[in-house]
Amino acid sequence: MVNPITTHSYLFIRWVFVHQLSENPNFPIEDYLHWGFFTEVFLFFTGRVPSNRRISEATTAARDLIRDHLGAYKQVAQFNGFDERSLGQIAALEGRAMFTAYMNNIRFRFKQHMDRIIWVALCIGQRKAALRRAMKAATDEQRRRVFQKHVHTPNRQVREAIRTGKFHQRQGLHPLAVRALDRLEPILSKY
């Protein structure tokens, strides 16, 4: 019984975050990225109605957010919930496990998504294809130098600027890296 509750809890949390961020890009997601919020969601899915005695403002906000989205999620997921109030005892453990899984997913997948975004911003696929067509008669060494200058260097510079948080500084960067950072700056400045 724990696995379906954990699965629905995890999916519901993603549902809430996606909907909140699509409605309000400035949604304070960091206020909810803690194991306590994940535990509250798990408790809602066990059918246990948490008491409102002596709770913090953060817990009240979390419960309100859960209640705001629970009906829509249940309807879309065709989910009626569970009545397993005895599972409240393991809610903290499951909340921590879900939080850890969620944060690991963000950390590990963030690099993949950022790689794709940089690839698109630098038009790497198109640039490589155009360089290959233009350099059919070139030697391997000539191709390597051109690829280094027009593909690998801008890619490395954009990654380094993002990694160090210095994406506002454009001095000394390859023009392609400057153009890519100009395109990415609205996104990067949010984070």
Sequence and secondary structure as in RCSB ss.txt:
>XXXX:A:sequence
MVNPITTHSYLFIRWVFVHQLSENPNFPIEDYLHWGFFTEVFLFFTGRVPSNRRISEATTAARDLIRDHLGAYKQ
VAQFNGFDERSLGQIAALEGRAMFTAYMNNIRFRFKQHMDRIIWVALCIGQRKAALRRAMKAATDEQRRRVFQKH
VHTPNRQVREAIRTGKFHQRQGLHPLAVRALDRLEPILSKY
>XXXX:A:secstr
 HHHHHHHHHHHHHHHHHHHHHH TT  GGGT SHHHHHHHHHHHTT     TT  HHHHHHHHHHHHHHHHHHH
HHT      GGGGGGHHHHHHHHHHHHHHHHHHHHHHHHHHHHHHHTTHHHHHHHHHHHTTTS HHHHHHHHIII
IIHHHHHHHHHHHHT TT  TT  HHHHHHHHHHHHHHTT 
